[in-house]
């Protein structure tokens, strides 16, 4: 009888190693954003002002979704399949196209600035949005530079660039509070200094691209080739907008009735952002990982199952922990003044929303890697339509109900994603993907919940819960890895 051992294949090591690299980068990224938000909250010491700055940041985040128009995704694909072509022409075309659309988006934002300033009754928002053109144009350049390293599977450099981008962005935000733009409101300063941070980041990344890839900067300009790149990238770009548009829209919508709720929701998104980076990291690595075996459907399904399984082994316990201790986490990070009954509800609902969204987000990456791109767009549309259509109708003056629509939208999108797996004839091993990873988390949650009634012994039960989680995870992995192990492709 063969002895069962916890050994990993080359493909599993590739997946776990590179996901770990991206997770570390995204964790540092999220930590920097959270620290910046903590500094901002404590410097302002004013929930209303804190909400105004976060409203501006959410507008920036929403507008940034419309940059690049799929050129970055097309460049990732080209670098993955034909690096020489990417260096000779595709990088240059992507940079030109992305910069052009960055300028277009900046002009549109400037045109809408007076309307947004009147809508939110914030006169200084107008000038701040005019200044945002600096950041938007250089962010377009940053995204293309990062994509070249992502497509080349240089995940260490990609993670480093993400951190550098956040460092300069956060530093710009803090400088904007400390050093306002002349005699104007702090929103001007935040916008201006974040733009300077984007400029410095873009210069550094372009220098690194030249040093590593040495692309051909000058050459022919082909609208037809750019059109083909957009044909590939626009569906992914549109799906990403539908996915990421929801939270900024929710914050902007809630801001029309309560800027204090905006601050509470921003804090909740910072906290739950730490669990969101898990699926984000798997998405970054999963697409090329599954695409490599796209000609072997069975191998692609095994890889897809493995990606979802490992994602859930990490995501489940993090989500449960945040749902059990929302006030404790919020109070520790941002101070007791930002801890309310509503803030705890926001944190729990956003945490569940992130969990539900992982089904569609990661599932879309898996099917896209297998050459099936429909789900990546339509699943995100389902979630977005529920928030954008229903929240303004039924929750105009009820921020908590609006967030319920957000979470419900992602739950509906998860069900839609399951349907798409069958529609595309790509069903996974559902038990090993979603069911079995839940067992260690349920054991941990049971012990932690008992600890809630144990008084002074609660810390001991938390410790036992974490230990039980780790032990049960090792047990189920040792039992199933021989059947989950991925086979090498034979040529």
Secondary structure, DSSP 4 states (H G I P E B T S, - for coil): -PPP-----HHHHHHHHHHHHHHHHHHHHHHHHHHHHHHHHHHH--HHHHHHHHHHHHHHHHHHTTSSTTHHHHHHHHHHH-HHHIIIIIHHHHHHHHHHHHHHHHHHHHHHHHHHHHHHT-THHHHHHHHHHHHHHHHHHHHHHHHHHHHTT-HHHHHHHHHHHHHHHHHHHHHHHHS-STTS-HHHHHHHHHHHHHHHHHHHHHHHHHHHT----S----HHHHHHHHHHHHHHHHHHHHHHHHHHHHHHHHHTT-HHHHHHHHHHHHHHHHHHHHHHHHHHHHHHHHHTTTT-HHHHHHHHHHHHHHHHHHHHHHHHHHHH-HHHHHHHHH-GGG--HHHHHHHHHHHHHHHHHHHHHHHHHHHHHTT--HHHHHHHHHHHHHHHHHHHHH-TT-HHHHHHHHHHHHHHHHHHHHHHHHHTT----HIIIIITTHHHHHHHHHHHHHHTTSGGGHHHHHHHHHHHHHHHHHHHHHHHHHHHPPPPPP-
